[in-house]
Amino acid sequence: MKIETQRLILRPLEDSDAERMFLLDSNPEVMKYIGMPTLTELDETREVIAFIRKQYTDNGVGRLAVVEKETGLLIGWSGLKLLTQPINGYSNILDLGYRFIPESWGKGYASEAAKASLDMGFNEMNASTIYAHAHSENESSNHILRKLGFKKTGEFTEPDGICYWYELQRETYL
């Protein structure tokens, strides 16, 4: 499962990605609206990578490493995940997500990677609906989802605040 865009390569996470992933997971600005504490140990990031890699096997889909073609560096992750645990009353649905290191913010990478993931979800996986959610105060993430065509269909409360619930239908995307 490898996807190429004009500027990015999306590929399965590898154990060797741990140091670059730790840059995400340990950064308070990156984790501000995630609802999870920042990680403090590299081994915690290795556990996250192992968890995601298990999703590839168990569910046939999971978040992908995003590598900038120009530098060859992992700059974040993006992609679809099968949500098996209920969230906002939904389970067993495809969820779009993304997270990038601050140095790559504002360059359109999140939109570019998300669009490639949506193309895969709708065209290769034949999904009829893809879901996403973002913290209500995360203006950038909410903007990206709306720009991609997602419609806000609800709200739910997490321990760290209100999250917006989004849906994107295949027929409105294509």
Solvent accessible surface area in square Angstrom, and as a share of the most:
residue,aa,sasa,rsa
1,M,94,0.42
2,K,127,0.54
3,I,29,0.15
4,E,103,0.46
5,T,26,0.15
6,Q,162,0.72
7,R,81,0.30
8,L,0,0.00
9,I,39,0.20
10,L,0,0.00
11,R,48,0.18
12,P,39,0.25
13,L,0,0.00
14,E,72,0.32
15,D,106,0.55
16,S,96,0.62
17,D,7,0.04
18,A,4,0.03
19,E,125,0.56
20,R,63,0.23
21,M,1,0.00
22,F,49,0.20
23,L,84,0.42
24,L,0,0.00
25,D,4,0.02
26,S,36,0.23
27,N,41,0.21
28,P,97,0.61
29,E,99,0.45
30,V,12,0.07
31,M,9,0.04
32,K,115,0.49
33,Y,56,0.21
34,I,60,0.31
35,G,48,0.47
36,M,100,0.45
37,P,111,0.70
38,T,47,0.27
39,L,28,0.14
40,T,103,0.60
41,E,103,0.46
42,L,50,0.25
43,D,85,0.44
44,E,58,0.26
45,T,0,0.00
46,R,116,0.42
47,E,119,0.53
48,V,48,0.28
49,I,0,0.00
50,A,58,0.45
51,F,123,0.51
52,I,13,0.06
53,R,97,0.36
54,K,121,0.51
55,Q,17,0.08
56,Y,32,0.12
57,T,117,0.68
58,D,86,0.44
59,N,49,0.25
60,G,51,0.49
61,V,2,0.01
62,G,1,0.01
63,R,24,0.09
64,L,1,0.01
65,A,0,0.00
66,V,0,0.00
67,V,15,0.09
68,E,24,0.11
69,K,80,0.34
70,E,161,0.72
71,T,74,0.43
72,G,51,0.49
73,L,81,0.40
74,L,7,0.03
75,I,7,0.04
76,G,0,0.00
77,W,21,0.08
78,S,0,0.00
79,G,1,0.01
80,L,1,0.00
81,K,50,0.21
82,L,47,0.23
83,L,20,0.10
84,T,65,0.38
85,Q,136,0.61
86,P,98,0.62
87,I,34,0.17
88,N,49,0.25
89,G,78,0.75
90,Y,73,0.28
91,S,45,0.29
92,N,103,0.53
93,I,22,0.11
94,L,24,0.12
95,D,2,0.01
96,L,5,0.02
97,G,11,0.11
98,Y,36,0.14
99,R,33,0.12
100,F,11,0.05
101,I,10,0.05
102,P,40,0.25
103,E,126,0.57
104,S,7,0.04
105,W,122,0.43
106,G,87,0.84
107,K,107,0.45
108,G,36,0.34
109,Y,15,0.06
110,A,16,0.12
111,S,17,0.11
112,E,34,0.15
113,A,0,0.00
114,A,0,0.00
115,K,103,0.44
116,A,11,0.09
117,S,1,0.00
118,L,0,0.00
119,D,47,0.24
120,M,19,0.08
121,G,0,0.00
122,F,0,0.00
123,N,83,0.42
124,E,135,0.61
125,M,73,0.33
126,N,109,0.56
127,A,13,0.10
128,S,77,0.50
129,T,24,0.14
130,I,0,0.00
131,Y,27,0.10
132,A,1,0.00
133,H,59,0.27
134,A,8,0.06
135,H,12,0.05
136,S,30,0.19
137,E,113,0.51
138,N,34,0.17
139,E,140,0.63
140,S,79,0.51
141,S,15,0.10
142,N,5,0.02
143,H,103,0.46
144,I,27,0.14
145,L,3,0.01
146,R,133,0.48
147,K,126,0.53
148,L,23,0.12
149,G,25,0.24
150,F,4,0.02
151,K,131,0.56
152,K,93,0.40
153,T,77,0.45
154,G,25,0.24
155,E,91,0.41
156,F,25,0.10
157,T,104,0.61
158,E,64,0.29
159,P,143,0.90
160,D,62,0.32
161,G,25,0.24
162,I,72,0.37
163,C,9,0.05
164,Y,51,0.20
165,W,2,0.01
166,Y,1,0.00
167,E,27,0.12
168,L,3,0.01
169,Q,60,0.27
170,R,73,0.26
171,E,132,0.59
172,T,96,0.56
173,Y,42,0.16
174,L,115,0.57
